[in-house]
Amino acid sequence: MNHDSYPDYYLADILRATKVIALVGASPNPERPSQRVMAFLLRKGYRVIPVNPGQAGKEILGQRVVGRLADIEEPIDMVDVFRAANALPAVVDEVLTLSPLPKVIWGQLSVRHDEAAAKAEAAGIKVVMDRCPAIEYPRLIG
């Protein structure tokens, strides 16, 4: 996949097929972009599971926070990453330990690491980087 530009159908298909999202880097601070995006996704009907080791066991927007992806007890469709780009390889490594594998890893704005993306794609996972589903959803789905 060329990560410099994504066809609209590629993003729209992902957003339509996704039901359960693990949001890595979820923040309890309502001013943080991760919480605003999480609120948007919840309003659109997605099940969003916040992932933040420092908040594990607490709640963000009424959703129980887990400390790591492996703590999620249901299949995940998408892992939405609100971490620095240099953290993406470790997130991909953690994702690759899950069973079943998520269908998509989505790196938020400025989250891009081509080697990590290639590793995920080699395992059959779709990757989107440097995009925000809360921007793409209204543009592509309405």
C-alpha positions as CSV (number, residue, x, y, z in Angstrom):
1,M,0.0,0.0,0.0
2,N,1.2,3.5,-0.8
3,H,0.9,5.3,2.5
4,D,1.3,8.8,0.9
5,S,-2.3,8.6,-0.3
6,Y,-5.2,6.3,0.2
7,P,-8.1,5.8,-2.2
8,D,-11.4,7.0,-0.7
9,Y,-12.9,3.5,-1.1
10,Y,-10.1,2.0,1.0
11,L,-10.8,4.2,3.9
12,A,-14.6,4.1,3.5
13,D,-14.5,0.3,3.4
14,I,-12.5,0.2,6.6
15,L,-14.8,2.6,8.4
16,R,-17.9,0.7,7.3
17,A,-16.5,-2.8,8.2
18,T,-15.1,-1.8,11.6
19,K,-17.3,-2.4,14.7
20,V,-14.8,-2.7,17.6
21,I,-11.9,-0.3,18.0
22,A,-9.0,-0.5,20.5
23,L,-7.9,3.1,21.1
24,V,-4.2,3.0,22.1
25,G,-3.1,6.1,24.0
26,A,-6.6,7.0,25.2
27,S,-6.6,10.0,27.6
28,P,-8.9,10.9,30.5
29,N,-8.3,14.6,29.6
30,P,-11.3,15.9,27.6
31,E,-8.9,18.4,25.9
32,R,-6.8,15.7,24.4
33,P,-7.4,14.7,20.8
34,S,-7.7,11.0,21.7
35,Q,-10.7,11.7,23.9
36,R,-12.4,13.9,21.3
37,V,-11.9,11.2,18.7
38,M,-13.1,8.5,21.1
39,A,-16.3,10.5,21.8
40,F,-16.9,10.9,18.1
41,L,-16.4,7.2,17.4
42,L,-18.8,6.3,20.2
43,R,-21.4,8.7,18.9
44,K,-21.1,6.9,15.5
45,G,-21.9,3.6,17.1
46,Y,-18.5,2.0,17.3
47,R,-17.5,0.0,20.4
48,V,-14.3,1.7,21.6
49,I,-12.0,0.1,24.1
50,P,-9.5,2.6,25.6
51,V,-6.0,1.3,26.1
52,N,-3.7,3.2,28.6
53,P,-1.6,1.4,31.2
54,G,-1.7,4.3,33.5
55,Q,-5.5,4.3,33.5
56,A,-6.2,0.6,33.6
57,G,-9.3,-0.3,35.5
58,K,-10.7,3.2,35.4
59,E,-13.2,4.6,32.9
60,I,-12.9,7.0,30.0
61,L,-16.2,8.2,28.5
62,G,-17.9,5.4,30.4
63,Q,-15.7,2.7,28.8
64,R,-13.5,0.5,31.0
65,V,-9.8,1.1,30.3
66,V,-7.4,-1.8,29.7
67,G,-3.7,-1.6,30.2
68,R,-2.7,-3.4,27.0
69,L,-4.2,-4.9,23.9
70,A,-3.8,-8.4,25.2
71,D,-6.2,-7.5,28.1
72,I,-9.1,-7.0,25.6
73,E,-11.4,-10.0,25.8
74,E,-13.1,-9.7,22.4
75,P,-12.0,-9.6,18.8
76,I,-10.8,-6.2,17.7
77,D,-11.4,-4.9,14.2
78,M,-9.2,-1.8,14.4
79,V,-6.3,-0.6,16.6
80,D,-6.4,3.2,16.5
81,V,-3.0,4.6,17.6
82,F,-2.6,7.9,19.5
83,R,1.1,7.5,20.3
84,A,4.3,9.0,18.9
85,A,5.3,7.6,15.5
86,N,8.4,5.9,17.1
87,A,6.0,3.8,19.3
88,L,4.3,2.3,16.3
89,P,6.8,-0.7,15.9
90,A,6.1,-1.8,19.5
91,V,2.3,-1.4,18.9
92,V,2.6,-3.6,15.8
93,D,4.6,-6.2,17.7
94,E,1.9,-6.3,20.4
95,V,-0.9,-6.5,17.8
96,L,0.9,-9.4,16.1
97,T,0.5,-11.4,19.4
98,L,-3.3,-11.2,19.3
99,S,-5.6,-13.9,18.2
100,P,-7.5,-13.3,16.1
101,L,-5.5,-10.5,14.5
102,P,-7.3,-7.1,14.1
103,K,-8.1,-6.2,10.5
104,V,-6.6,-2.7,10.6
105,I,-4.0,-0.6,12.4
106,W,-4.8,3.1,12.0
107,G,-2.1,5.6,13.0
108,Q,-3.5,9.0,13.8
109,L,-2.3,12.3,12.4
110,S,1.6,12.4,12.4
111,V,1.8,8.7,13.3
112,R,3.7,7.1,10.5
113,H,6.4,4.4,10.5
114,D,6.8,2.7,7.2
115,E,8.8,-0.3,8.5
116,A,6.2,-1.0,11.2
117,A,3.4,-0.7,8.5
118,A,5.2,-3.2,6.2
119,K,5.5,-5.7,9.1
120,A,1.8,-5.4,9.8
121,E,0.9,-5.7,6.2
122,A,3.0,-8.8,5.8
123,A,0.8,-10.4,8.4
124,G,-2.3,-9.5,6.5
125,I,-3.3,-6.4,8.4
126,K,-4.4,-3.3,6.6
127,V,-2.6,-0.1,7.7
128,V,-3.6,3.6,7.5
129,M,-1.2,6.2,8.8
130,D,-1.3,10.0,9.3
131,R,-5.1,10.1,9.1
132,C,-7.9,10.6,11.6
133,P,-11.1,8.5,11.4
134,A,-13.0,11.5,12.9
135,I,-12.0,13.5,9.8
136,E,-12.4,10.8,7.3
137,Y,-15.8,9.5,8.5
138,P,-17.7,12.7,7.9
139,R,-15.9,13.2,4.6
140,L,-16.6,9.7,3.3
141,I,-19.6,8.3,5.1
142,G,-21.5,11.4,6.2
